[in-house]
Each structure stands twice: as structure tokens, then as C-alpha cells.
Amino acid sequence: MFANMSETLNVLELFAGVGGFRVGLEHSNADLFKTKWANQWEPSRKSQDAFEVYDYRFPNSENINRNIEEISNEEFEQMDADIIVGGFPCQDYSVARSKKHEMGIEGKKGVLFWQIIRATNHIKPKYLILENVDRLLKSPSKQRGRDFAIMLAAFNDLGYSVEWRVINAADYGRRQRRRRVFFFVYKNDTGFANKIDARFEQKILSEEEHRYDEYILNEGLFARQFPIIKTPYKGRQASYKLSNDIVEISDNFTGKVYNTGVMRHGRYFTIDTEPYDKEKPTPLREIIQPEDEVAEKYYLTDESKIKKFEYLRGPKKIERVTAEGHTYTFSEGGMSPYDDLDMPGRTMLTSEGSVNRSTHLLKIDGRYRLLTPIEAERLQDFPEDWTKYKKLSSGEIVEVSDRMRLFFMGNALVTKIVERIGDELQQLL
């Protein structure tokens, strides 16, 4: 267990949403993980619903409802955070030289990852736990892996190492087939990092790409908590030495990045892995509310909406024309006309509840209906009715609309995955 369980780890939650990271860590160990600050800001909305839910649920932390870009370096420096956590948007991470070809670099305006780097630079936390969509490892399409390599290089420049894994929650017993890449980032002067150095950096190897095999497959945080088959999938593995010049990486990166790996001292080691098939996923029917608890408004009574769902979920070939006048055929495969209750739920998106191909459509007792907000919360392992209320700036407590509650869950993460990361963090450190 943690070396000194009387110790606490102060947490800063960025891009906090309705508190997914906090829920997971507090379920792991509420005495150890203490979230003292949280930032949530939705720039495109006048109403700050997610923040208001967070503020209602967690009134005892410093909850900041401002654009993260407006949080000054001085404010960050005053935060004695041991851990920064957050799920951040997948954007274009390319960088360029500062004006007049100065030594510094600048990322594209509005790319929120650089705010994480800024916060890390001024707070200097021991650890970070981050989450993103799994396609990050393959972006951009014309230079696959470049964006991720830029991120690794940015942390390396600040004196941090990175361990990563793409985790499908359903592979580890959860209720949703949600694939996300998780990062465990740790400062190179921590006791944990020193142990890794002693274990893996001292040996002489004839094949450098295998230096961290044992760590990636067996001993790392993710390998211990989320077991994988102990051999690379189809023999796929690689290593790569990152340039000290992030702009060079941005312009010319050509390496491979697989779903599992570690970056240490400017080199990364990556292996394509498969989950160890031991944990059965939770089927959708186990999170479905009894029908006598489901309000009539969740049932589809409009025949045109049922027909629209049938069309959206069916196969199609549509002729389209590009802006340049080129004609092409858009093809889309068919999917089940309604969701299989014996399977875990599909990935929930922010469009959940609308007439959309991605929306969960249930057929129960011959009737079609949508997910309720409680069922959506269950899919993400949140407590029931977590998002039912919010606290306005006036202090008034009001109910949140169903549409917004579903939006929150489409934007959230599976809290039980974070809980297990928290469990393992206690063991490793």
C-alpha cells in the first residue's frame, strides 16, 4: 500500500465536467486523493451546466468557472497539487517556432493540451492521470502518431515520463464498449521513477526496443491493473528516440505508436497488446431500469422517428459531391435495428437521446425507447441521479434537463476505470 497512508495527495481536476475523475479517485481512496481545485468551462455555452452540477456535488473545493487560458501562471503556482487529472479535447497539436525564429515554440491557439503543459510547468506535480479518445494515437491521418509524439516530447522537456494504454472498459468487466487512451505521467525525480531507472535503465541489451518489455507487459501500472496477453499482437512493437526539437517532431515524425507503451528519458517503447480475456463485461440488460420506473416520455410513439432510426442504423450508399465538384459514394454498413441487451452498451456520445445513429435504441416488450438519464449514468459508473441537480451562481438548486444529463454522460468517462487506476497507484507508489 501507499508508503504513508496518513499522507494525502492534493488533486487538481482540469476539464472537470461533472467530476468523473474525482468520483473514481474518491471511490478508490477518499482519504488519500483530495481534490482541492477544479476547473470547468464550456466556452460555447452561456449556461455553465456541467460546472453547476460539479459545484453542487463538490461545494468544499475551489471550483473555477473560467476559461483555463485565463488562469494565470501565478494562480497555478499557488496550487500545491500532487496530481493533475483531466480528459482533454482531441485537437491538432502541431507546433511552430515563435516569432522571429526564437528558441521557444508555440502551439496552435486554443489547443487545450498546451494548457495542461503550462499548468504542469508551473505547479510541478508528481503525477498526472489524463484521458483522451483512442484515435489520438493515430492522428493526424497524414502523419500517424505525430500528435502523440509531440505530447510525449512536451512532457519529456519538463522532466516527466509517460505510460499509456488504450483501455476498452468492457474488456475489464464494465458496462460500455468505450475505448479511451489513458496516460500515467510521473516526474523523473520521484521515488517511483528512481525504482524504474534502477530496474530497467542499467542493463545492457542487444535489442534496445525490448528494454521495457517486462514493464509494459507485466510490471507497469496498467499491466498490473488491466492485464494483457504477454506477447505482442502479431509481433508488433517498436521504439523511437524523440528529437529534442518539438518542431522537428511536428514537421517530420515517422515513428510507430501502438496501444500500449512507455516514454522514458526521450525514448519511447511501444507494443501492440490484447486484453487478457478473464473479465466478462456487464450486459446492457443489467443496467436497465424496471419498466414501471420508466416514464412514458422515453418511449418512441412517433412512427416517423422509429422509421428514421431504422434508416440511420441500416446500410446505405449515398452519392455525394465535394466542394470541388467531385462525385463520390458514401457507404455505411448496417447495424442492429436496436441494441442487444445481452451485450455491453456501445460508446455513448454527446448526441445520446437525439434521433441519431449513435443513440442507444432499446426494444423492450415490443416497444422502442431511449435510455433514461439514470441508465446513462450507470453506463459510465456514476452514482444514480448524479446529474439531477445543479447549483446556480445565485445559490439556487434546480433540476437539470434530461437532454443535458445525457450530454454530460456522453462527454464523461467510465469512473470505475479511474478507480482502478487509483487502486494501483496506491500499490505502486
N, C-alpha and C positions, 0 to 999 in steps of 0.2 A: 504494500500500500504506500501511499504518499509518505515521504520521509518524515514529515511533521504534520500530523493531521490537525493540530491546533492552528496551523497556518491557513491563511486564506489567499486565494488568487483573485485579485481585482480584475474585473472584466469590463471592456468597452465593447458594446454591440453597435456596429455600423450597419446602415441599410436594414434597420431592425425589423421593419414590417410590423407584424403583430407579436413578435417575440419568440420565434421558433428556436433560435439558438439558446436563448435564455431558458425556455421551457425544458429543452433537452438537457442542458447542463445542470439545472436545478434538480431535475429528476435523478440525475446521476449522483450529485452530492451538493445539496443546497448550502451546507456549512462551509464547503471548500470554495465553490465557484460563486463569487459575489459580484453581480453586475451593478456597477456604481454609476455608469453613464450609458446612454443610448441615444443614437441619432436616427431619426426617421423624417424624411421629407419627400413629398411627392410633388415634383415641380410643375406637372401639368394639371394639377387639381387645386381649385380654390378650397375645397373641403379636405382636410387632412385626416381622413377617416382612420387609416392604419395607425397613425400616431395617437389619435384619440383613444383607440382601443388599447394600445400599449400603455398609455398614461393612466387609463382606468385600471388595468391589471397590475401595473407596477408603479404605484404612486411614490415609492420611497427612494427611487433612483433619480439622478439628474437626467431628465429626458429632454432632449434638444430637438426642437422642431424648426430647424433651419437647413438650408442648402449646405451640404458638407463643405463646399468650397468657401463658405463664409465663416467657417470655424477657423480662427486664426492659429498660427503656429504656437503662439503663446498659450492659447487655451489648451491645445494638445499637450504642451509641455507641463502644464499643471496637473495633468491626469497621470496618476501613478498606476496605470494599468499594467498588469502582468500578462494579460491575454487580450488580443483584439479578435473579435469574431464577426463574421458577416457574409452574406451572399450578395454578390455584386453583379451588375448587368454585363452581358457578353457584348463587347463593342470592338471597334478597330483600335488595336493597341499600338499601332505603328508610331514611331518617334522620328524626330528630325533634329538637326543641330539648331541651337539657339541662334538668334540674330547675329550677324557679323561673324559667323563660324566660331563662336566662343566655345569653350570646352564643355559647357553644360549642354543638356538635351531638353527637349520639351515634347511632351505627349500631346495628342490631339485634344483640343479644348473639349471639355465635357466628358471625357473618358474617366469614369469614376475610380478605376483601379489606381490611377495616379494619386488619388486622394488617400487610398489605403497606404501607398508608399510614403506619402507625405506624413500621415499620422504615425506610421512606423518609425520614420526618421526622427521625429520629434519626441515621441513617447518612449521608444526603445523597449517595447515589451519583450518578455522572454519567449512568448509563443503567439502564434496566430492560428486560428482554425477558419478556413474560408470554403466557400461553396460556389459552384457555377455549373452551367449546362455542360454536358459532356462533349458537345461539338467544339468547345473551346480548344481541345487538343488537336483539332484538325483545321482550325481556321488560320488564315483565310484560305479559301478553296484553291487559289492560285499559288500559295506558298505554305502548304500544310505544316502546322506546328510552329509557325513563326511567332504567333501571338503568345503562345505559352512559353516559348523560349525567351521572349522579351521579359515576361513576368519573372521567370527564373533568374534571369540576369539582373533584374532590378533588385530582387531580394539578395542575391549574391553580393551586389555592390554595397548593400547595407550590413553585410556580415551575418546573413542568415542562410540556413539550409531549408530545403523543401522536400517533403514526402507527399506523394499524391496517389490517389486511387479513384477510378470510376466505380461507383457502387450503384447497383440496381437494388433498391430496397427490398423488392420481392425475393431476391436471392437469399436474403437473410431474415426471412420469416415475416416480412411486413405485408401491408395490405395493398400496395400500389407498385406497379412496374415503372418506377421512377428512377431514371438513370441520371446521376449527377456526379461531377468530379469534386472530390474533397481534398483539401490541402491541409497538411500539418506543417507549419512553418516554425522553426526554432532557432534561437540565437546561438551563434557558434561558440560563445563563451559560457554556455550553461553546462551544468554537470552532466546532463543527458548527452549533449554534443560531445563532450570530452570522452564519455564512455564509448560512443560510436567511433571516434577517432582511434582510440586505443584498440578497438576490436577490428576495424576494417581498413584503417589507413596505414598500418605498419607493415602489412605483409607484402611480399614481392610476388607478383603474378605474371605469368607469361601472356595471359589474355586479359587485358585491362577491363574489358567490358563485363567480365564476370566478378569484379571486385565486390559488388554489393548484392550478389545473387542471394546469399543466405539472409541478408537483412530484408530484401524485398519480398522473398518467398516465405520466410518463417519468423523473423525476429522484429520487424518493424511494427509500428502502432497499428497500421491497417491489417497487416498479415495476421497478427495475434487476435484481433477482434473480429475480423472478417476474413476467415480462412479461404485460401485459394489452392488450386491444384499446383503441386510443387515443381512442375516443369513448364517452361514457356509454351504457349499455344503456338503450334506449327513452327516451333523453334525461333519465334520472333523475339529478338532482343537487340539492343543497341546501346552504345554510349557515345557521348558527344562532349567535346570541350567548348564551352561558351567563350566567345570573344569578350575581351574586357570593354569593348566599344559596343554599347547597346544599339547605336545607329547602324553599325556594321551588321549586327544580327537582324535588325529590322529590314535592311536592304537586301541581305544575301543569305539568310538562313536556309539550309538544305538538309537538316537532320531529320531523323525519325523520332516520333513521340508515340509511345504506346500507353495503354490504360493504367499502368502501374509504374512507379519509379521513385527515384530519389535524386536530388541535386545536392552535391557537397563540394565546396571549395571550387566552384566554377566548372564542375563536370557533372553531367547527369547520366544516370544509368536507368534504362527503361526496359520493361518486359511486358509482352502481351500475355495477360493471365485470364484464367477462367475461375469462376467461383467453385468452391468445394461443395458439392451438392448434398448437403446434410440438413439444411433447414428448409422446411416446407413453407411456402407462402401462405398467408391468410386469404381465403377466398372472399370475394365480394359479399356473398350472402351473409357472412358473419358480422358485417358492419351495417347491414341494412336494418332500419328501424321496423318494428312490427307495424303492419298496415293500419292498425287502429290508432297509431300515433302520427300518421302522415296526413297532413292537411290536404284537402281536395285540390288546392291551388297548384300542387306539384304534379298532378296528373294531366296528361295531354287529352283534351277533349275536342280540340280543333283538328278536324281531319286534314286540313291543308298543312298543318305543322307536322303531322305524322308522315304525310307524303313527302314533305321537304326533307325530313330526316332520312327517309327511305332513299331519296335521290342522293343526298350528300354522302351517305355511307355506302352506296353502291358503286360499281366500277363505271368509269366514264372515259371517253375520248372526245376532247373538245378542240376544234380548230381555233387557233388564236393568231393574232397579228402583233408583231413587236412594234415599238415606237418608230423603228426604222422601216417598217413596211414588210418585214419578212414574215411569212406564214409558217406556223409550226403546229404540231398536235400535242396538246397537253393530255397526258394519260395518268389515270389514278386507279389503283387497284381497289377492289371491293373489300369491305369488312363486314363483320356480322351485323345483321339488321338491328340487334340490340346486344347489350353487354352480357357476357357469360357470367352468371352468378357463382360458378364454380372455379373461376379464375380470380386472381387479384385484380384490382382496378387498374385501368390504363392511366398513363400520366395525366394528371389534372392540369388544365391550363386556365389562364385568367378569363377565358371565354366560357367557362363552365356555366351551365344554366341557360345559355342562349341556344338558338337553333343553329347548331354548328356541328360539323363532322366530328370534332374532338370531344363534344359534350357526351357525358355518360347518359345512356338511354336504357332504362330498366323496363322489363316486361314481367309483371307480377300479377298472377291471377287473371291473365288475359288483358290487362290494362297497361298502357305505357305511362311511365312517369320519369321525372328527373330526380337527381339527388337532392336531399334536403341539406340545409347548412350543417346540421349535426353529422350527417353521413360524410360530408366533405371534410369536416374536422377529424372524424375518425380515420379517414384515408390518410391524413397527414399526422396521425397520432397526437393530435391536440386534445386537451380535455373538452368534454361536451359543452357546448354553448360558450366556448372561449371568446367568440367574437360577437356575442349577442348584444353587448352594451359598449358604449363609448362615453368618454368624458369630454365635454366641450370646454373651450377656453374659459367660459363663464363659470365652470364647475358643475353645470347641469349634466345629469346622467340620462342618456337617451338610447333607444334601441337602434341597431344598425339594420339597414335593409338587407333582405336575402341576397339580392344581386351583389352587393358589396361584400357580404360574408363569403360568397362563393369566389369572388375575385381575390380576396385575401388568401384563401386556401390554394387557389391556382398559382399564386405568387410565393407560396410558403415552401417549406422543406419538411421532410419526414423527421419529426423530432426524436424518434427512437434511434435513428442513426446517429444523431448528435449525442444522445445519451450514452450510447455505446462507445463513442469516441471519448467522452468524458470519463467513462469507466476505465478505459485503457490508459488514458493519460495519468490517472492516479497510480496505476500499476507500473508504468514505465519511468515515472519521474521520481 
